[in-house]
Amino acid sequence: MRVALAQLAASPDRTANLARALDVMGEAKRAGADLIAFPEVILDRFFPQVPGDRKALELAEPIPGPASERVAARARELGLVTVFNLYELDPATGRRFDSSPVFDADGRLLGITRMVHITDYEGFHEQSYYAPGDQGVPVHATRVGKVGVAICYDRHYPEVMRALGVAGAELVVIPQAGTLGEWPEGLYEAEVRTAAFQNGYFTALANRVGIEGKLHFSGESFAVDPEGKVLARGKSQEEDLVLADLDLAACATSTARRLFWRHRRPELYGAWLG
């Protein structure tokens, strides 16, 4: 399968951002992609940069809703599995989430991943806007394979990355809003490569770009194979459509599946981690 990572910047115009995303889906399909993944909350400027913006709360919308239905229709039109990300409002509870709906190639909504771990530090005041996800870490059986999602901050938690492997993920998509100099040199990529190696699946991280206030989103989206090898990497600080060819059969023969997973002791881990 071919994966496309839509490395995009967000303008202040939400309508234009959605139109751009739909156009990029067409570009990805013309490039031979079977699946496209988008960065975190790419329909909007990165509102968690400042705490307590009540106007930003109005940006949240249901799934299905106006934006997600247009993405679903475009996925159906193109026959393109699509992992999106937006600011979700749950009408039943009034809570808001950082959410990734996953659409199959026929446009069906397979499910929604909601970010579980919610951070709060300079430039990322996400606790002002997001409730902790309540959907677990589902793996979606798409037309091209078994796809899980770890949204941005969740990828720092080995428990999330392992749970996706236990649930059978062959590809873990990571919608990201990562900035220049946010983490020590090399660790940004090393975490994802290590997770792929330890769990025997592919990973694909889609990051945003652009300067928004004090934040400078770095781009450099990338895809990794089950041995931890980087297969493709996007440009630094520029919009890009990153393409990577994945052979999901490699998951079954990965080092993790041949060795590490055969020798796991899950009967011990609950007591250790509880």
C-alpha positions in Angstrom: 0.0 0.0 0.0 1.1 3.6 -0.5 0.6 6.1 2.4 0.4 9.8 1.9 1.2 12.2 4.7 -0.4 15.6 4.2 2.1 18.0 5.7 0.1 21.2 5.8 -0.1 24.7 7.3 -3.4 26.1 8.7 -4.5 29.6 7.7 -7.0 31.7 9.8 -9.7 30.7 7.2 -11.3 27.4 8.3 -13.2 27.1 5.0 -10.0 27.5 3.0 -8.2 24.9 5.2 -10.9 22.4 4.6 -10.9 23.1 0.8 -7.1 22.6 0.9 -7.4 19.3 2.7 -9.9 18.0 0.1 -7.6 19.1 -2.7 -4.7 17.3 -1.1 -6.7 14.1 -1.0 -7.0 14.4 -4.7 -3.3 15.0 -5.1 -2.6 11.9 -2.9 -4.9 9.7 -5.0 -3.2 10.9 -8.2 0.1 10.0 -6.7 -1.1 6.4 -6.1 -1.9 6.7 -2.4 -4.2 4.1 -0.8 -4.4 6.0 2.5 -3.9 9.6 3.5 -3.2 10.9 7.0 -3.5 14.6 8.2 -1.8 16.5 11.0 -3.5 17.5 14.3 -6.5 19.9 14.2 -5.5 21.1 10.7 -8.7 22.9 10.1 -7.8 25.6 12.6 -4.9 27.7 13.7 -3.4 26.0 16.8 -5.8 27.5 19.4 -4.3 25.6 22.4 -1.3 27.9 22.2 -3.1 30.2 24.7 -5.3 29.0 27.6 -8.9 29.8 28.1 -10.0 31.2 24.7 -13.7 30.8 24.9 -14.2 31.7 21.3 -12.0 28.7 20.3 -14.5 26.4 22.1 -17.0 27.3 19.4 -14.8 25.6 16.7 -15.7 22.1 18.0 -18.2 20.2 15.9 -19.8 16.8 16.0 -18.6 13.7 14.1 -20.4 13.1 11.8 -20.7 16.9 11.2 -20.2 19.5 8.5 -16.4 19.0 8.0 -16.2 15.3 8.6 -19.1 14.6 6.2 -17.2 16.4 3.4 -14.1 14.5 4.2 -16.1 11.2 4.1 -17.6 12.2 0.7 -14.2 12.9 -0.7 -12.8 9.6 0.6 -15.7 7.8 -1.0 -15.3 9.7 -4.3 -11.5 8.9 -4.4 -11.6 5.4 -2.9 -9.1 6.6 -0.3 -8.8 5.5 3.3 -8.5 8.7 5.3 -7.3 9.4 8.8 -8.4 13.0 9.6 -8.2 15.0 12.8 -10.3 17.8 14.1 -11.8 19.4 17.2 -14.8 17.3 18.2 -17.9 18.3 20.2 -19.9 15.4 21.7 -23.5 16.7 21.6 -24.6 14.2 24.2 -22.2 15.4 26.9 -21.0 18.8 25.7 -17.4 17.6 26.1 -14.8 18.4 23.5 -12.0 16.1 22.2 -9.0 16.1 20.0 -10.3 13.5 17.6 -9.3 11.4 14.6 -12.2 10.0 12.6 -11.1 7.1 10.3 -12.9 6.7 7.0 -12.7 3.6 4.8 -12.2 3.8 1.1 -16.0 3.8 0.6 -16.4 6.8 2.9 -17.8 4.8 5.9 -16.9 6.2 9.3 -15.1 3.2 10.9 -14.6 4.8 14.2 -13.1 7.7 16.1 -9.9 7.9 18.2 -9.9 10.6 20.9 -6.6 11.7 22.4 -6.4 10.2 25.9 -3.5 12.1 27.5 -4.0 15.8 27.7 -1.0 18.0 28.3 -0.6 21.6 29.6 2.7 23.5 29.3 3.9 26.6 27.5 2.3 26.8 24.0 0.2 23.7 24.5 -2.5 24.5 27.0 -4.7 21.6 25.8 -6.4 21.0 29.2 -8.3 24.2 28.5 -9.9 22.6 25.4 -9.9 18.8 25.4 -11.4 16.2 27.7 -9.5 12.9 28.0 -10.5 10.5 25.3 -13.1 7.9 26.3 -12.9 5.5 23.3 -9.8 3.6 24.2 -7.3 3.0 21.5 -9.3 1.2 18.7 -7.8 -0.5 15.7 -9.8 -0.1 12.5 -10.1 -2.8 9.8 -9.7 -0.7 6.7 -9.7 -1.8 3.1 -5.9 -1.6 3.1 -5.1 -3.0 6.5 -5.5 -2.7 10.3 -4.9 0.9 11.2 -4.6 2.5 14.7 -4.2 6.1 15.7 -2.0 7.7 18.4 -2.8 11.4 18.5 0.2 13.7 19.2 0.8 13.6 23.0 -0.4 10.0 23.2 2.6 8.8 21.2 4.8 9.5 24.2 3.1 6.8 26.2 4.5 3.3 25.6 1.2 1.9 27.0 -0.7 3.4 24.1 1.7 2.2 21.5 1.8 -1.3 23.0 -2.0 -1.4 23.3 -2.4 -0.7 19.5 0.0 -3.6 18.8 -1.9 -5.9 21.1 -5.1 -4.9 19.2 -3.5 -6.0 15.9 -2.5 -2.7 14.3 -0.3 -3.1 11.2 0.0 0.7 10.8 -0.2 3.4 13.5 -0.9 6.9 12.2 0.2 9.8 14.4 -1.5 13.2 13.7 1.0 15.7 15.1 1.5 19.4 16.0 5.3 19.4 16.7 7.5 22.4 16.8 11.1 23.2 16.3 13.3 22.5 19.3 10.4 21.1 21.3 12.3 18.0 22.4 15.9 17.0 22.7 17.7 16.4 19.5 16.8 13.2 17.8 14.2 12.0 20.4 11.2 13.2 18.4 11.9 10.6 15.7 13.6 8.0 17.9 10.4 7.5 20.0 8.4 6.6 16.9 11.1 4.4 15.4 11.4 2.5 18.7 7.7 2.0 19.0 7.6 0.5 15.5 10.5 -1.8 16.3 9.2 -3.0 19.7 5.7 -3.6 18.4 6.3 -4.9 14.8 4.1 -2.4 12.9 4.6 0.5 10.6 4.2 4.1 11.9 3.4 7.2 9.9 3.5 10.7 11.5 1.9 13.6 9.8 3.0 17.0 11.2 1.8 20.5 10.5 4.0 23.4 9.4 3.9 27.2 9.6 4.5 30.0 12.1 1.6 30.6 14.5 2.3 33.1 17.2 5.3 31.8 19.2 5.1 28.3 17.7 7.0 27.2 14.7 5.7 23.9 13.4 8.5 21.9 12.0 7.0 19.5 9.4 9.5 16.6 8.7 6.6 14.1 8.7 7.9 10.5 8.3 7.1 6.9 7.9 8.8 4.0 9.6 8.9 0.2 9.0 8.6 -2.5 11.6 12.4 -2.7 12.0 12.5 1.0 12.9 13.9 2.2 9.5 12.7 5.5 8.2 11.1 5.0 4.8 10.3 8.6 3.8 10.7 12.0 5.4 9.0 15.3 4.6 10.6 18.7 4.1 11.5 20.8 7.1 9.2 23.8 7.7 7.5 23.6 4.3 4.2 22.1 3.1 4.8 18.7 1.5 3.0 15.5 0.5 5.1 12.7 1.8 4.7 9.3 0.1 5.8 5.9 1.5 5.2 2.4 0.2 4.5 -0.2 2.9 4.3 -3.9 2.7 2.1 -4.8 5.6 3.1 -8.5 5.3 6.4 -7.4 6.9 4.6 -7.0 10.3 4.3 -10.8 10.7 8.0 -11.4 10.1 9.3 -8.5 12.1 11.8 -8.9 14.9 9.1 -8.0 17.4 6.7 -10.7 16.2 9.4 -13.3 15.7 11.1 -12.7 19.1 9.8 -10.0 21.5 6.1 -10.8 21.3 6.6 -14.6 21.6 8.3 -14.1 25.0 6.0 -11.5 26.6 4.7 -12.2 30.1 1.4 -10.3 30.2 0.3 -12.2 33.3 2.9 -10.1 35.2 2.4 -6.7 33.8 -0.9 -5.8 35.5 0.6 -6.0 38.9 3.7 -4.0 37.8 1.8 -1.2 36.2 -1.4 -1.0 38.3 
